[in-house]
Amino acid sequence: MEKIKTYYIETMRKLIAIRETELFISKKYEEGFFRCPVHLAIGHEAVPSAIFSLYEENRFAFSYHRSHHHFLACGASPEELLYELAGLSKGCCHGHGGSHHLRNEKVGFLGSTPIISGTIPVAVGYSHGLKLKNIRGRVFVFSGDTIAEEGLFHESLNAASLYQLPITFVIEDNGLSCFTPSRDRQGHSGYEFIARSFNIPYFSVDGSSIENCLSNLIEHKDLTDKNLGPTMIHATVFRPYEHCGYQIEDTVDWRNISENWPKLDPLHNADAEFSNTKYCDDKTRLEFSKMAQETINRCNEALKVIKKELRS
């Protein structure tokens, strides 16, 4: 429990900053200042927040189309994300990339792309480069659960296993590809089976619980501190918002949004974890509230800049 407590507060800080930024985008999207499609990460934030609280140095990240949370969890600012969505030159990719193409090399976030499996072989190649140059570090490459349907994923797992590369494949599994559930798309025996097939250590985490994420990821770090080979993390998460859009997806009856949200919301569940295990005191809770408001204030100030530049 002490180890979890050490990282819990930093994980919460990251999660809150991500959540408030994503909610801000959702609330302001209709005003037309964010000029690209968005894939919001609300409900997915706990996993990268925990990972990058544990791995602060010599770690590198690659991502997929739903990447805001990875970008921010690595340490990028809300402003550079918002400017990018608005198409401003102040954005992380000078306004050319939008929501799908984010990059900030200074914080170790090396790129995202909307192409399914697009960054997987790139990340494997980067990790191979680290090994060839004897640079101690670890690459984290994030994807959705649809990745199992791509041949490049299996080829990349094979290469990572064969050459024992310092890479972790993180699958954020919300059970959907757009609107199609996994049961209608996939015939494999599960991600653990896939990982074991390539002799890759496998970890499972519950993305609705910070405590569970940290408990399992601490074990992951203990392993990777000793063993520089590949690993796989399979994280179950819940996506209450549209696949691509800014609204809660409450028009699809079979998804049962009201039954699962906020029950599967890691931020909502943190309240119970605070009470039951005393990960933080009242002073820290107040700090979280202030931090949430500070993030909102920063987003509002960024929006003022966006409005001014787009109207000039």
Phi and psi in degrees as GROMACS dihedral restraints (atoms count N, CA, C in turn):
[ dihedral_restraints ]
;  ai    aj    ak    al  type     phi  dphi    fc
    3     4     5     6     1   -63.3    20    10
    4     5     6     7     1   -40.2    20    10
    6     7     8     9     1   -63.0    20    10
    7     8     9    10     1   -41.7    20    10
    9    10    11    12     1   -62.8    20    10
   10    11    12    13     1   -44.1    20    10
   12    13    14    15     1   -59.1    20    10
   13    14    15    16     1   -37.2    20    10
   15    16    17    18     1   -57.5    20    10
   16    17    18    19     1   -39.0    20    10
   18    19    20    21     1  -102.0    20    10
   19    20    21    22     1   -10.9    20    10
   21    22    23    24     1   -62.3    20    10
   22    23    24    25     1   -45.9    20    10
   24    25    26    27     1   -65.6    20    10
   25    26    27    28     1   -42.2    20    10
   27    28    29    30     1   -65.9    20    10
   28    29    30    31     1   -37.3    20    10
   30    31    32    33     1   -61.5    20    10
   31    32    33    34     1   -42.8    20    10
   33    34    35    36     1   -63.0    20    10
   34    35    36    37     1   -40.9    20    10
   36    37    38    39     1   -58.6    20    10
   37    38    39    40     1   -46.0    20    10
   39    40    41    42     1   -64.8    20    10
   40    41    42    43     1   -44.9    20    10
   42    43    44    45     1   -61.0    20    10
   43    44    45    46     1   -43.9    20    10
   45    46    47    48     1   -63.6    20    10
   46    47    48    49     1   -44.0    20    10
   48    49    50    51     1   -61.9    20    10
   49    50    51    52     1   -41.5    20    10
   51    52    53    54     1   -65.3    20    10
   52    53    54    55     1   -48.6    20    10
   54    55    56    57     1   -59.9    20    10
   55    56    57    58     1   -46.7    20    10
   57    58    59    60     1   -65.6    20    10
   58    59    60    61     1   -35.6    20    10
   60    61    62    63     1   -66.5    20    10
   61    62    63    64     1   -44.3    20    10
   63    64    65    66     1   -66.5    20    10
   64    65    66    67     1   -40.0    20    10
   66    67    68    69     1   -63.6    20    10
   67    68    69    70     1   -37.4    20    10
   69    70    71    72     1   -62.2    20    10
   70    71    72    73     1   -45.5    20    10
   72    73    74    75     1   -59.9    20    10
   73    74    75    76     1   -44.2    20    10
   75    76    77    78     1   -60.0    20    10
   76    77    78    79     1   -45.2    20    10
   78    79    80    81     1   -71.6    20    10
   79    80    81    82     1   -31.6    20    10
   81    82    83    84     1   -98.7    20    10
   82    83    84    85     1    -5.4    20    10
   84    85    86    87     1   -60.1    20    10
   85    86    87    88     1   -39.4    20    10
   87    88    89    90     1   -63.8    20    10
   88    89    90    91     1   -19.5    20    10
   90    91    92    93     1   -71.6    20    10
   91    92    93    94     1   -13.7    20    10
   93    94    95    96     1    86.8    20    10
   94    95    96    97     1    12.5    20    10
   96    97    98    99     1   -87.9    20    10
   97    98    99   100     1   -23.3    20    10
   99   100   101   102     1   -92.5    20    10
  100   101   102   103     1   111.1    20    10
  102   103   104   105     1  -104.1    20    10
  103   104   105   106     1    43.1    20    10
  105   106   107   108     1  -158.4    20    10
  106   107   108   109     1   160.9    20    10
  108   109   110   111     1   -64.6    20    10
  109   110   111   112     1   148.4    20    10
  111   112   113   114     1  -128.2    20    10
  112   113   114   115     1   144.1    20    10
  114   115   116   117     1  -115.2    20    10
  115   116   117   118     1    96.5    20    10
  117   118   119   120     1   -71.9    20    10
  118   119   120   121     1   149.1    20    10
  120   121   122   123     1  -107.7    20    10
  121   122   123   124     1    20.2    20    10
  123   124   125   126     1   -62.0    20    10
  124   125   126   127     1   124.8    20    10
  126   127   128   129     1   101.8    20    10
  127   128   129   130     1   -17.1    20    10
  129   130   131   132     1  -104.4    20    10
  130   131   132   133     1     0.5    20    10
  132   133   134   135     1   -73.2    20    10
  133   134   135   136     1   -28.0    20    10
  135   136   137   138     1   -63.5    20    10
  136   137   138   139     1   -35.7    20    10
  138   139   140   141     1   -64.9    20    10
  139   140   141   142     1   -57.2    20    10
  141   142   143   144     1   -68.0    20    10
  142   143   144   145     1   -29.3    20    10
  144   145   146   147     1   -61.8    20    10
  145   146   147   148     1   -42.4    20    10
  147   148   149   150     1   -70.9    20    10
  148   149   150   151     1   -43.9    20    10
  150   151   152   153     1   -58.3    20    10
  151   152   153   154     1   -48.2    20    10
  153   154   155   156     1   -87.1    20    10
  154   155   156   157     1     2.1    20    10
  156   157   158   159     1   -84.1    20    10
  157   158   159   160     1   -34.1    20    10
  159   160   161   162     1   -79.9    20    10
  160   161   162   163     1   -41.6    20    10
  162   163   164   165     1  -107.5    20    10
  163   164   165   166     1    96.0    20    10
  165   166   167   168     1   -99.5    20    10
  166   167   168   169     1   -23.7    20    10
  168   169   170   171     1  -126.4    20    10
  169   170   171   172     1   152.1    20    10
  171   172   173   174     1    52.1    20    10
  172   173   174   175     1    39.9    20    10
  174   175   176   177     1  -126.3    20    10
  175   176   177   178     1   146.6    20    10
  177   178   179   180     1  -132.9    20    10
  178   179   180   181     1   143.5    20    10
  180   181   182   183     1  -126.3    20    10
  181   182   183   184     1   140.8    20    10
  183   184   185   186     1  -126.2    20    10
  184   185   186   187     1   151.0    20    10
  186   187   188   189     1  -143.4    20    10
  187   188   189   190     1  -175.5    20    10
  189   190   191   192     1  -119.2    20    10
  190   191   192   193     1  -157.4    20    10
  192   193   194   195     1   -65.5    20    10
  193   194   195   196     1   -32.0    20    10
  195   196   197   198     1   -96.6    20    10
  196   197   198   199     1    89.6    20    10
  198   199   200   201     1  -129.5    20    10
  199   200   201   202     1     0.0    20    10
  201   202   203   204     1   -54.9    20    10
  202   203   204   205     1   -42.8    20    10
  204   205   206   207     1   -68.8    20    10
  205   206   207   208     1   -34.5    20    10
  207   208   209   210     1   -68.5    20    10
  208   209   210   211     1   -43.5    20    10
  210   211   212   213     1   -58.4    20    10
  211   212   213   214     1   -49.2    20    10
  213   214   215   216     1   -73.1    20    10
  214   215   216   217     1   -37.4    20    10
  216   217   218   219     1   -64.5    20    10
  217   218   219   220     1   -28.0    20    10
  219   220   221   222     1   -72.1    20    10
  220   221   222   223     1   -17.7    20    10
  222   223   224   225     1   119.6    20    10
  223   224   225   226     1     2.9    20    10
  225   226   227   228     1   -69.1    20    10
  226   227   228   229     1   158.9    20    10
  228   229   230   231     1   -91.6    20    10
  229   230   231   232     1   152.1    20    10
  231   232   233   234     1   -59.2    20    10
  232   233   234   235     1   -35.1    20    10
  234   235   236   237     1   -61.4    20    10
  235   236   237   238     1   -46.6    20    10
  237   238   239   240     1   -68.2    20    10
  238   239   240   241     1   -25.7    20    10
  240   241   242   243     1   -71.4    20    10
  241   242   243   244     1   -48.7    20    10
  243   244   245   246     1   -63.5    20    10
  244   245   246   247     1   -40.7    20    10
  246   247   248   249     1   -62.9    20    10
  247   248   249   250     1   -37.2    20    10
  249   250   251   252     1   -66.1    20    10
  250   251   252   253     1   -42.3    20    10
  252   253   254   255     1   -63.9    20    10
  253   254   255   256     1   -28.7    20    10
  255   256   257   258     1   -87.2    20    10
  256   257   258   259     1    -4.9    20    10
  258   259   260   261     1    79.6    20    10
  259   260   261   262     1    22.6    20    10
  261   262   263   264     1   -87.9    20    10
  262   263   264   265     1   152.3    20    10
  264   265   266   267     1   -66.0    20    10
  265   266   267   268     1   -17.4    20    10
  267   268   269   270     1   -77.4    20    10
  268   269   270   271     1    -7.8    20    10
  270   271   272   273     1   -68.4    20    10
  271   272   273   274     1   166.6    20    10
  273   274   275   276     1   -62.6    20    10
  274   275   276   277     1   -26.3    20    10
  276   277   278   279     1  -120.1    20    10
  277   278   279   280     1    30.6    20    10
  279   280   281   282     1    60.1    20    10
  280   281   282   283     1    26.5    20    10
  282   283   284   285     1    82.2    20    10
  283   284   285   286     1     3.6    20    10
  285   286   287   288     1   -92.2    20    10
  286   287   288   289     1   -19.1    20    10
  288   289   290   291     1   -96.7    20    10
  289   290   291   292     1   -34.0    20    10
  291   292   293   294     1    69.5    20    10
  292   293   294   295     1  -160.9    20    10
  294   295   296   297     1   -63.6    20    10
  295   296   297   298     1   -30.5    20    10
  297   298   299   300     1   -85.6    20    10
  298   299   300   301     1   -21.1    20    10
  300   301   302   303     1  -124.0    20    10
  301   302   303   304     1    92.9    20    10
  303   304   305   306     1  -114.8    20    10
  304   305   306   307     1   149.6    20    10
  306   307   308   309     1  -162.5    20    10
  307   308   309   310     1   137.2    20    10
  309   310   311   312     1  -151.8    20    10
  310   311   312   313     1    95.3    20    10
  312   313   314   315     1   -63.8    20    10
  313   314   315   316     1   -30.3    20    10
  315   316   317   318     1   -62.4    20    10
  316   317   318   319     1   -31.9    20    10
  318   319   320   321     1  -100.6    20    10
  319   320   321   322     1     6.1    20    10
  321   322   323   324     1    85.5    20    10
  322   323   324   325     1    12.1    20    10
  324   325   326   327     1   -97.1    20    10
  325   326   327   328     1   108.0    20    10
  327   328   329   330     1   -98.5    20    10
  328   329   330   331     1     3.5    20    10
  330   331   332   333     1   139.7    20    10
  331   332   333   334     1   151.2    20    10
  333   334   335   336     1  -133.8    20    10
  334   335   336   337     1   156.9    20    10
  336   337   338   339     1  -150.0    20    10
  337   338   339   340     1   148.3    20    10
  339   340   341   342     1   -79.1    20    10
  340   341   342   343     1    -7.2    20    10
  342   343   344   345     1   -74.8    20    10
  343   344   345   346     1   120.9    20    10
  345   346   347   348     1   -58.0    20    10
  346   347   348   349     1   125.1    20    10
  348   349   350   351     1    73.4    20    10
  349   350   351   352     1     5.3    20    10
  351   352   353   354     1   -59.3    20    10
  352   353   354   355     1   -39.4    20    10
  354   355   356   357     1   -91.8    20    10
  355   356   357   358     1    -8.5    20    10
  357   358   359   360     1   -60.3    20    10
  358   359   360   361     1   -55.3    20    10
  360   361   362   363     1   -67.6    20    10
  361   362   363   364     1   -29.0    20    10
  363   364   365   366     1   -64.0    20    10
  364   365   366   367     1   -44.1    20    10
  366   367   368   369     1   -64.1    20    10
  367   368   369   370     1   -39.6    20    10
  369   370   371   372     1   -62.7    20    10
  370   371   372   373     1   -43.5    20    10
  372   373   374   375     1   -62.5    20    10
  373   374   375   376     1   -38.8    20    10
  375   376   377   378     1   -65.1    20    10
  376   377   378   379     1   -41.9    20    10
  378   379   380   381     1   -66.5    20    10
  379   380   381   382     1   -33.6    20    10
  381   382   383   384     1   -64.4    20    10
  382   383   384   385     1   -39.2    20    10
  384   385   386   387     1   -61.3    20    10
  385   386   387   388     1   -41.2    20    10
  387   388   389   390     1   -58.9    20    10
  388   389   390   391     1   -43.5    20    10
  390   391   392   393     1   -67.2    20    10
  391   392   393   394     1   -43.1    20    10
  393   394   395   396     1   -63.9    20    10
  394   395   396   397     1   -32.1    20    10
  396   397   398   399     1   -92.5    20    10
  397   398   399   400     1     3.9    20    10
  399   400   401   402     1    56.9    20    10
  400   401   402   403     1    38.7    20    10
  402   403   404   405     1   -96.6    20    10
  403   404   405   406     1   121.1    20    10
  405   406   407   408     1   -78.5    20    10
  406   407   408   409     1   120.0    20    10
  408   409   410   411     1  -174.8    20    10
  409   410   411   412     1   177.0    20    10
  411   412   413   414     1  -141.4    20    10
  412   413   414   415     1   136.9    20    10
  414   415   416   417     1   -99.5    20    10
  415   416   417   418     1   134.5    20    10
  417   418   419   420     1  -114.5    20    10
  418   419   420   421     1   122.4    20    10
  420   421   422   423     1  -117.9    20    10
  421   422   423   424     1   122.1    20    10
  423   424   425   426     1   -99.4    20    10
  424   425   426   427     1   147.2    20    10
  426   427   428   429     1  -156.0    20    10
  427   428   429   430     1   165.8    20    10
  429   430   431   432     1   -87.1    20    10
  430   431   432   433     1   177.7    20    10
  432   433   434   435     1   -72.1    20    10
  433   434   435   436     1   -13.2    20    10
  435   436   437   438     1   -67.0    20    10
  436   437   438   439     1   -13.7    20    10
  438   439   440   441     1   -58.4    20    10
  439   440   441   442     1   -28.4    20    10
  441   442   443   444     1   -66.3    20    10
  442   443   444   445     1   -15.4    20    10
  444   445   446   447     1   -91.4    20    10
  445   446   447   448     1     6.2    20    10
  447   448   449   450     1  -112.3    20    10
  448   449   450   451     1   129.2    20    10
  450   451   452   453     1   -61.6    20    10
  451   452   453   454     1   -34.6    20    10
  453   454   455   456     1   -59.4    20    10
  454   455   456   457     1   -31.3    20    10
  456   457   458   459     1   -62.5    20    10
  457   458   459   460     1   -47.8    20    10
  459   460   461   462     1   -68.9    20    10
  460   461   462   463     1   -37.8    20    10
  462   463   464   465     1   -63.9    20    10
  463   464   465   466     1   -38.0    20    10
  465   466   467   468     1   -70.2    20    10
  466   467   468   469     1   -39.2    20    10
  468   469   470   471     1   -60.8    20    10
  469   470   471   472     1   -41.0    20    10
  471   472   473   474     1   -62.4    20    10
  472   473   474   475     1   -45.7    20    10
  474   475   476   477     1   -65.4    20    10
  475   476   477   478     1   -42.7    20    10
  477   478   479   480     1   -62.6    20    10
  478   479   480   481     1   -39.1    20    10
  480   481   482   483     1   -71.7    20    10
  481   482   483   484     1   -45.0    20    10
  483   484   485   486     1   -60.0    20    10
  484   485   486   487     1   -43.7    20    10
  486   487   488   489     1   -98.9    20    10
  487   488   489   490     1     4.4    20    10
  489   490   491   492     1    49.2    20    10
  490   491   492   493     1    62.9    20    10
  492   493   494   495     1   -89.5    20    10
  493   494   495   496     1   149.6    20    10
  495   496   497   498     1   -81.1    20    10
  496   497   498   499     1    73.8    20    10
  498   499   500   501     1  -137.8    20    10
  499   500   501   502     1   142.7    20    10
  501   502   503   504     1  -119.0    20    10
  502   503   504   505     1   124.5    20    10
  504   505   506   507     1   -91.2    20    10
  505   506   507   508     1   117.3    20    10
  507   508   509   510     1  -109.5    20    10
  508   509   510   511     1   114.6    20    10
  510   511   512   513     1  -102.3    20    10
  511   512   513   514     1   115.1    20    10
  513   514   515   516     1   -93.2    20    10
  514   515   516   517     1   103.7    20    10
  516   517   518   519     1  -101.9    20    10
  517   518   519   520     1   100.4    20    10
  519   520   521   522     1   -97.7    20    10
  520   521   522   523     1     8.0    20    10
  522   523   524   525     1    76.0    20    10
  523   524   525   526     1    10.3    20    10
  525   526   527   528     1  -135.9    20    10
  526   527   528   529     1   148.3    20    10
  528   529   530   531     1  -120.5    20    10
  529   530   531   532     1   102.4    20    10
  531   532   533   534     1    59.5    20    10
  532   533   534   535     1   -99.4    20    10
  534   535   536   537     1  -116.1    20    10
  535   536   537   538     1     0.7    20    10
  537   538   539   540     1   -96.4    20    10
  538   539   540   541     1   121.2    20    10
  540   541   542   543     1   -70.1    20    10
  541   542   543   544     1   157.1    20    10
  543   544   545   546     1   -57.5    20    10
  544   545   546   547     1   -36.8    20    10
  546   547   548   549     1   -62.5    20    10
  547   548   549   550     1   -22.9    20    10
  549   550   551   552     1   -93.2    20    10
  550   551   552   553     1     0.9    20    10
  552   553   554   555     1  -124.4    20    10
  553   554   555   556     1   -27.6    20    10
  555   556   557   558     1  -122.8    20    10
  556   557   558   559     1   135.6    20    10
  558   559   560   561     1  -113.2    20    10
  559   560   561   562     1     5.5    20    10
  561   562   563   564     1   -77.8    20    10
  562   563   564   565     1   169.6    20    10
  564   565   566   567     1   -89.7    20    10
  565   566   567   568     1     9.9    20    10
  567   568   569   570     1   114.7    20    10
  568   569   570   571     1   162.0    20    10
  570   571   572   573     1   -70.6    20    10
  571   572   573   574     1   -29.9    20    10
  573   574   575   576     1   -63.7    20    10
  574   575   576   577     1   -42.1    20    10
  576   577   578   579     1   -61.1    20    10
  577   578   579   580     1   -42.6    20    10
  579   580   581   582     1   -62.6    20    10
  580   581   582   583     1   -46.7    20    10
  582   583   584   585     1   -61.3    20    10
  583   584   585   586     1   -47.7    20    10
  585   586   587   588     1   -62.9    20    10
  586   587   588   589     1   -30.5    20    10
  588   589   590   591     1   -61.6    20    10
  589   590   591   592     1   -28.2    20    10
  591   592   593   594     1  -106.0    20    10
  592   593   594   595     1    14.3    20    10
  594   595   596   597     1    56.7    20    10
  595   596   597   598     1    40.5    20    10
  597   598   599   600     1  -107.7    20    10
  598   599   600   601     1   126.0    20    10
  600   601   602   603     1   -57.0    20    10
  601   602   603   604     1   139.3    20    10
  603   604   605   606     1  -119.8    20    10
  604   605   606   607     1   137.2    20    10
  606   607   608   609     1  -130.4    20    10
  607   608   609   610     1   139.4    20    10
  609   610   611   612     1  -116.4    20    10
  610   611   612   613     1   132.6    20    10
  612   613   614   615     1  -131.9    20    10
  613   614   615   616     1   152.3    20    10
  615   616   617   618     1   -99.9    20    10
  616   617   618   619     1   107.6    20    10
  618   619   620   621     1   -69.7    20    10
  619   620   621   622     1    -4.1    20    10
  621   622   623   624     1   -92.1    20    10
  622   623   624   625     1    -1.3    20    10
  624   625   626   627     1  -133.5    20    10
  625   626   627   628     1   115.8    20    10
  627   628   629   630     1   -61.9    20    10
  628   629   630   631     1   -41.0    20    10
  630   631   632   633     1   -58.8    20    10
  631   632   633   634     1   -46.6    20    10
  633   634   635   636     1   -64.8    20    10
  634   635   636   637     1   -43.4    20    10
  636   637   638   639     1   -56.3    20    10
  637   638   639   640     1   -51.0    20    10
  639   640   641   642     1   -66.2    20    10
  640   641   642   643     1   -40.9    20    10
  642   643   644   645     1   -57.2    20    10
  643   644   645   646     1   -46.8    20    10
  645   646   647   648     1   -76.7    20    10
  646   647   648   649     1   -34.1    20    10
  648   649   650   651     1   -75.4    20    10
  649   650   651   652     1   -26.7    20    10
  651   652   653   654     1   -64.2    20    10
  652   653   654   655     1   -40.3    20    10
  654   655   656   657     1   -62.4    20    10
  655   656   657   658     1   -39.9    20    10
  657   658   659   660     1   -61.4    20    10
  658   659   660   661     1   -44.5    20    10
  660   661   662   663     1   -67.5    20    10
  661   662   663   664     1   -38.8    20    10
  663   664   665   666     1   -57.4    20    10
  664   665   666   667     1   -39.6    20    10
  666   667   668   669     1   -70.2    20    10
  667   668   669   670     1   -48.6    20    10
  669   670   671   672     1   -72.1    20    10
  670   671   672   673     1   -18.7    20    10
  672   673   674   675     1   -68.2    20    10
  673   674   675   676     1   -26.1    20    10
  675   676   677   678     1  -101.8    20    10
  676   677   678   679     1   -37.5    20    10
  678   679   680   681     1  -114.5    20    10
  679   680   681   682     1   115.8    20    10
  681   682   683   684     1   -85.7    20    10
  682   683   684   685     1     8.4    20    10
  684   685   686   687     1   -78.6    20    10
  685   686   687   688     1  -176.8    20    10
  687   688   689   690     1   -76.1    20    10
  688   689   690   691     1   156.1    20    10
  690   691   692   693     1  -141.1    20    10
  691   692   693   694     1   165.9    20    10
  693   694   695   696     1  -129.9    20    10
  694   695   696   697     1   135.4    20    10
  696   697   698   699     1  -117.3    20    10
  697   698   699   700     1   121.7    20    10
  699   700   701   702     1  -106.9    20    10
  700   701   702   703     1   116.3    20    10
  702   703   704   705     1  -114.6    20    10
  703   704   705   706     1   122.1    20    10
  705   706   707   708     1   -83.3    20    10
  706   707   708   709     1   129.1    20    10
  708   709   710   711     1  -136.6    20    10
  709   710   711   712     1   165.1    20    10
  711   712   713   714     1  -121.0    20    10
  712   713   714   715     1   135.1    20    10
  714   715   716   717     1  -110.4    20    10
  715   716   717   718     1    98.8    20    10
  717   718   719   720     1   -78.7    20    10
  718   719   720   721     1   -22.7    20    10
  720   721   722   723     1   -93.1    20    10
  721   722   723   724     1   167.0    20    10
  723   724   725   726     1   -55.6    20    10
  724   725   726   727     1   155.0    20    10
  726   727   728   729     1   -55.5    20    10
  727   728   729   730     1   -49.2    20    10
  729   730   731   732     1  -133.5    20    10
  730   731   732   733     1   107.1    20    10
  732   733   734   735     1   156.2    20    10
  733   734   735   736     1  -173.2    20    10
  735   736   737   738     1  -122.6    20    10
  736   737   738   739     1     7.5    20    10
  738   739   740   741     1  -115.2    20    10
  739   740   741   742     1   154.2    20    10
  741   742   743   744     1   -66.1    20    10
  742   743   744   745     1   137.7    20    10
  744   745   746   747     1   -85.2    20    10
  745   746   747   748     1    68.9    20    10
  747   748   749   750     1   -97.1    20    10
  748   749   750   751     1     9.4    20    10
  750   751   752   753     1   -93.4    20    10
  751   752   753   754     1    -7.9    20    10
  753   754   755   756     1  -102.3    20    10
  754   755   756   757     1   102.8    20    10
  756   757   758   759     1   -58.0    20    10
  757   758   759   760     1   -42.6    20    10
  759   760   761   762     1   -67.9    20    10
  760   761   762   763     1   -13.9    20    10
  762   763   764   765     1   -77.4    20    10
  763   764   765   766     1   -18.9    20    10
  765   766   767   768     1    52.8    20    10
  766   767   768   769     1    51.3    20    10
  768   769   770   771     1   -57.6    20    10
  769   770   771   772     1   -47.1    20    10
  771   772   773   774     1   -64.1    20    10
  772   773   774   775     1   -27.2    20    10
  774   775   776   777     1   -78.4    20    10
  775   776   777   778     1   -29.0    20    10
  777   778   779   780     1  -105.2    20    10
  778   779   780   781     1   -12.9    20    10
  780   781   782   783     1  -128.5    20    10
  781   782   783   784     1   120.7    20    10
  783   784   785   786     1   -95.9    20    10
  784   785   786   787     1    15.8    20    10
  786   787   788   789     1   -54.5    20    10
  787   788   789   790     1   -34.3    20    10
  789   790   791   792     1  -104.8    20    10
  790   791   792   793     1    20.1    20    10
  792   793   794   795     1   -88.8    20    10
  793   794   795   796     1   117.4    20    10
  795   796   797   798     1   -62.5    20    10
  796   797   798   799     1   -30.8    20    10
  798   799   800   801     1   -72.0    20    10
  799   800   801   802     1   -40.3    20    10
  801   802   803   804     1   -63.3    20    10
  802   803   804   805     1   -43.2    20    10
  804   805   806   807     1   -72.6    20    10
  805   806   807   808     1   -18.1    20    10
  807   808   809   810     1   -63.1    20    10
  808   809   810   811     1   -31.1    20    10
  810   811   812   813     1   -58.3    20    10
  811   812   813   814     1   -44.4    20    10
  813   814   815   816     1   -67.8    20    10
  814   815   816   817     1   -37.9    20    10
  816   817   818   819     1   -66.2    20    10
  817   818   819   820     1   -34.8    20    10
  819   820   821   822     1   -61.4    20    10
  820   821   822   823     1   -48.7    20    10
  822   823   824   825     1   -67.3    20    10
  823   824   825   826     1   -42.4    20    10
  825   826   827   828     1   -76.6    20    10
  826   827   828   829     1   -32.0    20    10
  828   829   830   831     1  -124.0    20    10
  829   830   831   832     1    -0.7    20    10
  831   832   833   834     1    54.8    20    10
  832   833   834   835     1    49.8    20    10
  834   835   836   837     1   -72.5    20    10
  835   836   837   838     1   -21.6    20    10
  837   838   839   840     1  -152.0    20    10
  838   839   840   841     1   158.1    20    10
  840   841   842   843     1  -100.5    20    10
  841   842   843   844     1  -177.5    20    10
  843   844   845   846     1   -61.8    20    10
  844   845   846   847     1   -34.4    20    10
  846   847   848   849     1   -63.3    20    10
  847   848   849   850     1   -41.0    20    10
  849   850   851   852     1   -69.6    20    10
  850   851   852   853     1   -37.6    20    10
  852   853   854   855     1   -60.9    20    10
  853   854   855   856     1   -40.3    20    10
  855   856   857   858     1   -64.1    20    10
  856   857   858   859     1   -38.6    20    10
  858   859   860   861     1   -60.9    20    10
  859   860   861   862     1   -41.0    20    10
  861   862   863   864     1   -61.8    20    10
  862   863   864   865     1   -43.2    20    10
  864   865   866   867     1   -62.1    20    10
  865   866   867   868     1   -43.0    20    10
  867   868   869   870     1   -65.1    20    10
  868   869   870   871     1   -39.2    20    10
  870   871   872   873     1   -64.6    20    10
  871   872   873   874     1   -40.2    20    10
  873   874   875   876     1   -59.8    20    10
  874   875   876   877     1   -45.0    20    10
  876   877   878   879     1   -67.1    20    10
  877   878   879   880     1   -37.5    20    10
  879   880   881   882     1   -62.6    20    10
  880   881   882   883     1   -40.1    20    10
  882   883   884   885     1   -64.3    20    10
  883   884   885   886     1   -43.2    20    10
  885   886   887   888     1   -60.7    20    10
  886   887   888   889     1   -43.4    20    10
  888   889   890   891     1   -61.6    20    10
  889   890   891   892     1   -42.5    20    10
  891   892   893   894     1   -63.2    20    10
  892   893   894   895     1   -40.8    20    10
  894   895   896   897     1   -64.9    20    10
  895   896   897   898     1   -40.6    20    10
  897   898   899   900     1   -63.8    20    10
  898   899   900   901     1   -40.3    20    10
  900   901   902   903     1   -65.9    20    10
  901   902   903   904     1   -39.5    20    10
  903   904   905   906     1   -63.4    20    10
  904   905   906   907     1   -38.5    20    10
  906   907   908   909     1   -65.2    20    10
  907   908   909   910     1   -35.3    20    10
  909   910   911   912     1   -60.9    20    10
  910   911   912   913     1   -42.5    20    10
  912   913   914   915     1   -63.7    20    10
  913   914   915   916     1   -43.6    20    10
  915   916   917   918     1   -60.4    20    10
  916   917   918   919     1   -47.9    20    10
  918   919   920   921     1   -60.4    20    10
  919   920   921   922     1   -42.3    20    10
  921   922   923   924     1   -63.4    20    10
  922   923   924   925     1   -45.0    20    10
  924   925   926   927     1   -71.4    20    10
  925   926   927   928     1   -36.1    20    10
  927   928   929   930     1   -74.0    20    10
  928   929   930   931     1   -22.4    20    10
  930   931   932   933     1   -94.6    20    10
  931   932   933   934     1    -8.9    20    10
